[in-house]
Amino acid sequence: MSRPAWSRLAVTLLAALLVLFVLGPLLRLLADAGPAGLGEALRDREVRDAIALTVTTATAATALALLLGVPLAWLLARRPFPGRRLLQGILELPVVIPHPVAGIALLLFLGRQSPVGRALASAGLEVVSHVPGIVAAMLFVSAPILVSAAREAFRQVDPRLERVARTLGDTPWRAFRRVTLPLASRGILAGALLAWGRSVSEFGSIVILTYNPKVASVLIFDRFTAYGLPAAIPAAVLLLLLALALFALVRVVQPAGAE
Amino acid sequence: MIELEGLTVRVGGFTLRDITLAVPAGGYALVIGPTGSGKTTLLEAVAGHQRPARGRIRLGGRDVTALAPEARGVGFVYQAYHLFPHLTVRQNIAYGLPRGDAADRRVRELADLLGIAPLLDRPIGRLSGGEQQRTALARALAPSPRILLLDEPFAAVDPATRHVLRRELRALHEHEGITTLQVTHDFDDAMRLGDHVAVLAEGAIAQQGRPEEVFRYPDSAFVARFVGSGNVLAGEVRLAGAGPEGAAPARFESGPLVLEVLAERAGPAHAVIRPEDILLSRTPIGATVRNRLVAVVERVERTGPVAHVHLDAGRPLVAAVTAETAGELALAPGDRVHLALKATAIRLV
């Protein structure tokens, strides 16, 4: 064999090893549960409730991230202001903070001991050990993903397109709605799906903020520690299937070329 | 009517300085200048996308300096067209029109006028450069703006298309009677399209006037070089004696080349000499002409009916002769030729 052929073979082998390492455990998990295990998981009321809670809280967190994150992303993409780079860096912090640490920080910030927590509680919103705590943890870890995706999506839209729309009679808001938003929407949607997936997969901060009611990841951990591996598998498979469905959706939505 | 008065615009580190320019109603003016001279910034200021630091903008007699772009009634065509990629040709053209039958008729009218009617339902991604250009023009014209601003409209099309588009644009200008301000780096556009031309250099207007006037009487070396007025020589004027009022015979020295000129004052200057004003001959030329020189032919360029003869007369000079004359003289590199040049044909700037 010639040298280029050798190096090609080496590259292919190394790549194949990593692909196997990623796919192997996932396939093993799917095979282990089988259709019977899946049916069992679906009949299990606790599992069904946990999945439903996960989906609704993740959806709520994503909706909040969209509402608060899209205007911020637009500002970051379009309006130069002092400290913009610093703010951008701060927004990416949750990505590098270990999740239990994020959970503890949120607990201190939103718990009954803090002014914020007390204010929320007196307004009737119990966060810690309640559903809002799950949403708060999910929002904390997933919002940066959405903001950076939306920011990039806005950046891809040439500001001159908005200017043309303005000379054609649009107010700034109308030009945004008719030109910028439609052109950035695929990128924003892809970011929202990734943020949603990040919320569904969150465990470390949720387990500290709101152990009960249990989201799917907490339930799986709970069953594993209380009853052992076999008890955790069916719910785990269900969550994996949910993630795979989301993965497929992101592939469809993501703008061409944005990998 | 477009009136700019002492307009100063700062964008990033760049400043457009003290621009004063008037385009009469229905007129066609061009601003020409090299890349980076501030042409696009000027148009964006007129359209309201850049806020001027000083000066006033009046459109159709109305002061619009403080108005938002959507309140100015201008059409804008960018160099790269900037068509809305998520819309069809029809939706692009109709963008600035209120929905309804009148809009459909206007889209149809413009599409017919610009020859893009068959493309109306195409997505933007499948248009050629020329088709995109026509679509962008139709979109800008659809709301019947009083002012049309064009940013290098021919920069991205091939020469053949450019020719056709220039003719169409001029016809369209007549048809719509719209006051037009175009920026370009191509003086040819100005000669063929404009009633008025302003030459922009590093953010300020170097000269403006009718295109032939600017071409024939450039008042700086920069303008002469940029519009291709001909030979531009750097040198020094020395007056013959204590100069009387007005132009007087003087000497212009550019290194070894010394010319008799008419000058008003001494000092460093540039001499602009049009190639067709230099007479060429194999034998010495009539004694009535003040400047008689001997030069060596370096090369001869034939372009259609005109031949450009590149000469070394101590300084490089280019002379233009008819192809016929070039044939009769049978000039070859290395030949010595006689030149004659009237003092009045040398423009000092």
Chai-1 contact restraints between the chains, C-beta under 6 A:
chainA,res_idxA,chainB,res_idxB,connection_type,confidence,min_distance_angstrom,max_distance_angstrom,comment,restraint_id
A,R160,B,Y78,contact,1.0,0.0,6.0,A-B,restraint_1
A,R160,B,H82,contact,1.0,0.0,6.0,A-B,restraint_2
A,L161,B,H82,contact,1.0,0.0,6.0,A-B,restraint_3
A,R163,B,H49,contact,1.0,0.0,6.0,A-B,restraint_4
A,V164,B,H82,contact,1.0,0.0,6.0,A-B,restraint_5
A,R166,B,P69,contact,1.0,0.0,6.0,A-B,restraint_6
A,R166,B,E70,contact,1.0,0.0,6.0,A-B,restraint_7
A,T167,B,A47,contact,1.0,0.0,6.0,A-B,restraint_8
A,T167,B,P69,contact,1.0,0.0,6.0,A-B,restraint_9
A,T167,B,V74,contact,1.0,0.0,6.0,A-B,restraint_10
A,T167,B,F76,contact,1.0,0.0,6.0,A-B,restraint_11
A,L168,B,Y95,contact,1.0,0.0,6.0,A-B,restraint_12
A,L168,B,G96,contact,1.0,0.0,6.0,A-B,restraint_13
A,G169,B,E70,contact,1.0,0.0,6.0,A-B,restraint_14
A,G169,B,G96,contact,1.0,0.0,6.0,A-B,restraint_15
A,D170,B,E70,contact,1.0,0.0,6.0,A-B,restraint_16
A,T171,B,E70,contact,1.0,0.0,6.0,A-B,restraint_17
A,P182,B,H86,contact,1.0,0.0,6.0,A-B,restraint_18
A,L183,B,H86,contact,1.0,0.0,6.0,A-B,restraint_19
